[in-house]
Amino acid sequence: MFIKTSRFVIRQFKLSDSVDLVMNINDQKVARYTTSIPHPYNLRDAKNWLKKQMTVYKIKEPEDIVWAIEIDKEVVGAIGIHKIFFGHKAELGAWIAQKYWNKGIMTQVIKIITAYAFKTFKLKRIYARIFTPNLGSKAVAEKNGFKLEGILKKDAKKDGKYYDVFLLFKIK
């Protein structure tokens, strides 16, 4: 997939994205409310993850797929569709570098990717699990038509601490 807008590009990751990935994801404020991004995040982490991702792009019906968000030829974030059950449901996950927060970029990215996922994977439901302190991400999901389904108590664990998460959904 390759989507170009006037503000950003959504594309498959490349092995050469490792330096950009480390530069933009190795930020405690970016990683703190994610379940799968370690902090600190180093070049080895990036290279290992990117190698794995290269194999996912070759699978016809992947369980998880993640795309790069590129601005000015720099990878500044990612968006993924996870736990894909073709014809039924999947989970949305995303992050973006702090310097691009509150600029409307992720709102636009999510709009594009949810439309793509509903069509491509023939989904009826996309959901997002967002740590309850992460009100910015909750607001971005809601701007894209996601509705609050509930709060899952101590559903996520990060760095030895348990977090409640908002469960938001969008149906087609």
C-alpha positions in Angstrom: 0.0 0.0 0.0 1.2 3.5 -0.8 -1.0 6.6 0.0 0.2 10.1 -0.6 -1.5 13.2 0.7 -0.4 16.8 0.8 0.8 16.3 4.4 2.2 12.8 4.6 2.7 9.4 3.0 1.4 6.1 4.4 3.6 3.2 3.1 5.2 -0.1 3.9 8.2 0.0 6.2 11.7 -0.6 4.6 14.8 -2.0 6.3 16.4 1.4 5.8 13.8 3.1 8.1 15.7 1.9 11.3 17.4 5.2 12.1 14.2 7.2 11.7 12.3 4.7 13.7 14.7 4.9 16.6 14.9 8.7 16.5 11.1 9.1 16.7 10.0 6.2 18.8 12.7 6.4 21.5 10.7 8.9 23.4 9.2 8.1 26.8 6.2 10.2 26.1 5.5 8.3 22.8 6.2 4.8 24.3 4.5 5.2 27.7 1.0 4.3 26.6 1.8 1.5 24.2 1.8 -2.2 25.1 4.5 -3.3 22.6 7.0 -0.5 22.3 9.9 -0.8 24.8 11.7 2.2 26.2 14.5 2.8 25.6 14.2 1.7 22.0 17.5 1.1 20.2 18.8 0.3 16.7 18.8 -3.5 17.4 15.1 -3.3 18.4 14.3 -1.4 15.2 16.2 -3.7 12.9 14.7 -6.9 14.4 11.2 -5.4 14.2 11.7 -4.3 10.6 13.0 -7.7 9.5 9.8 -9.3 11.0 7.6 -6.7 9.3 9.2 -7.4 5.9 7.9 -11.0 6.1 4.4 -9.8 7.0 4.0 -7.7 3.8 4.4 -11.0 1.9 1.4 -12.7 3.6 -1.9 -12.6 1.8 -4.0 -12.6 4.9 -1.8 -11.3 7.8 -2.9 -11.3 11.4 -1.2 -7.9 11.9 0.1 -5.3 9.5 1.8 -2.0 10.2 2.5 0.9 7.9 4.9 3.8 8.2 3.8 7.4 8.4 6.3 9.5 6.5 6.7 13.3 6.5 9.4 15.0 4.5 11.0 11.6 3.7 11.3 10.8 7.5 9.4 8.0 9.2 7.6 9.9 12.1 5.0 7.3 13.1 3.2 4.1 12.4 -0.3 2.8 12.2 -1.3 -0.8 12.3 -4.3 -3.2 12.1 -3.9 -6.0 14.6 -5.6 -9.2 15.5 -7.3 -9.3 12.1 -10.2 -11.7 11.8 -11.1 -11.3 8.1 -14.7 -10.6 7.6 -15.2 -9.6 11.2 -13.0 -7.4 13.4 -9.5 -6.0 14.0 -7.7 -3.7 16.5 -6.3 -0.3 15.5 -3.0 0.9 17.0 -0.8 3.9 16.2 1.8 6.3 17.4 3.4 9.5 16.1 6.4 11.5 17.1 5.8 14.1 19.7 6.6 17.0 17.3 3.6 16.1 15.3 1.1 15.9 18.1 -2.0 18.2 17.9 -1.6 18.9 14.2 -4.4 16.8 12.9 -2.1 14.3 11.1 -3.1 11.2 13.1 -6.8 12.1 12.8 -6.4 12.1 9.0 -4.2 8.9 9.0 -6.8 7.0 11.1 -9.6 8.1 8.7 -7.7 6.7 5.7 -6.6 3.5 7.4 -9.9 2.6 8.9 -11.6 3.1 5.5 -8.9 0.9 3.9 -9.2 -1.8 6.6 -13.0 -2.0 6.5 -12.8 -2.5 2.7 -9.7 -4.6 2.3 -10.3 -7.0 5.3 -14.1 -6.9 4.9 -14.4 -5.8 8.6 -17.6 -5.1 10.5 -15.8 -3.7 13.6 -12.6 -2.0 14.3 -11.7 -1.3 18.0 -9.0 0.5 19.9 -7.7 -0.1 23.4 -6.4 3.2 24.7 -4.7 3.7 28.1 -7.1 5.9 30.2 -4.5 8.6 30.9 -4.1 9.0 27.1 -6.9 11.4 26.5 -5.3 12.8 23.3 -5.5 9.4 21.5 -9.1 8.9 22.8 -10.0 12.3 21.3 -8.4 11.4 17.9 -10.4 8.1 17.8 -13.6 9.9 18.7 -13.0 12.4 15.9 -13.0 9.4 13.6 -16.3 8.1 14.8 -15.1 5.7 17.4 -17.5 5.3 20.3 -16.7 4.4 23.9 -17.8 0.9 24.7 -16.4 0.8 28.2 -13.4 0.8 30.4 -11.4 -2.4 30.8 -9.9 -2.5 34.3 -6.2 -3.3 34.6 -6.3 -4.6 31.1 -2.8 -3.4 30.0 0.5 -3.9 31.7 3.5 -1.6 30.9 6.8 -1.6 32.8 5.3 -3.6 35.7 2.3 -1.3 36.1 -1.3 -2.1 35.3 -3.5 0.3 33.4 -7.2 0.7 32.8 -8.0 1.1 29.1 -10.8 2.7 27.2 -12.3 0.3 24.7 -13.6 2.3 21.7 -15.2 0.8 18.5 -16.3 1.8 15.1 -18.7 -0.5 13.1 -19.7 -0.6 9.5 
